[in-house]
Amino acid sequence: MDGFYVHEWRTYRADPSLTAITMPESEWLDLAGYMNLVVWLQVREFSLGGAAHLQMGYQSSVTKDEEYFLPLIAPFNFNLAINVQTILRETALNPLGCGSIPAA
C-alpha cells in the first residue's frame, strides 16, 4: 500500500455558474501502476448558494492533458465530514491511469 498526499487545505470561493474545479497539473498523479484507490476528502465548510447540493467527482487520465480525463466514479454529494470513496478496479467506471487517447 502506498500513500500520496495531494495538497494542503484549499478554499474555493466561486461564482454560482462555476460547474467544475480542476486541480493544477503539478498535482497530477501517475496511477497507471495501481488497481484500487481510496480517497479522503475533508470538507469543513461550504455554502450552497442557490444550488440544491454540491457534488464531487474523481477522474483519471493516462497523461496530464485535460481532454483525456475520464471519470473513475459517478459524481457524489458530499457532507461536512471526512468523505471516503473507495474506487476498486472491479467497479470503477474507467481504470486508474487510463484515458481516452484517440487513435492517430
N, C-alpha and C positions, 0 to 999 in steps of 0.2 A: 504494500500500500504506500502510495506517495501522497504527500500533501502539497498544495500550492496555495499561497496567499496572494490573491489577485491585487487587491488595492486597499488603501486606507478608507476611512469613512468619507462619504461624499454627501453633499447637499445639492439637490437639484431644485431649482425654482424655475418653473417654466410657464409659458403661455398655455392656456387651455387647449389650443389647437395642436399642441405637441402630441404626436402619436407614438414616438419611439425615442429612446436614448441609446446611443451606440457607444460602447466602450472604445477608448483610444486604441489605435493599432499597437502601441507599445505594450498593451496588456493582453494581447492575443496569446493563447497558449496552444502549442502544438500537441494535440491529444491523439494523434494517429496511432500511437503505440498502446492505447488504453481501450478497454472494452466497456467499463462501467464508471459512473461518476456520481458523487454525492455533493450537492451544492447547498451551502448555508447562506441565507440572505437575512441579515438582521435589519428590521425596519423599526425605527424608534418614533417616527412621526411622519404623517402625511396628511394632506388636505385633498379632499375630493374635488374641490372647486365646484363645477356643475356636473361632474361625472357621477354615475351610479356606483362605480367601483374602479379600482386600479388593477391592472394586470401586469405580470412579469412573464417573460419567456426567455429561454436559453437556446442559442444557436451555435453551430459549429461549422467550420469550413476547413478544407484541405490547405488553403492559403489565407493570407490576410486580406485578400481582395473582397470588398463588400458584396459584390454581385454573386459570389459563390456560397454565401452562408445559407444554411438550411436549418429549420427548427429541429431540436432534439426532443422536445416535449410540447404539448399544447400549452398555450398561454394559461396562466392560473391567477386567480385572485389571491392577493397576499394580505397579511394581517400585521398588526403591531406586535411583533414577536420575532423569534428566530424561525424563519420559514425554511424547511429542509425538503429538498427534492432529490429523490434517488432516480438516476437515469441508468437503466440496465440495457445491455446490448439487446436482449430479447424483446424489450418493449419500447425502445427509443424509436422515434419517427424516422431518424436517419442515424447512421453510425457516427461515432465520435471521429473528428478529424477528417470527415469526408464531406465534400461539397459537390455542387453541380457544375463541374467544369465542362463546358460544351465541347463537342468534337470539333477538331480543326477542319 
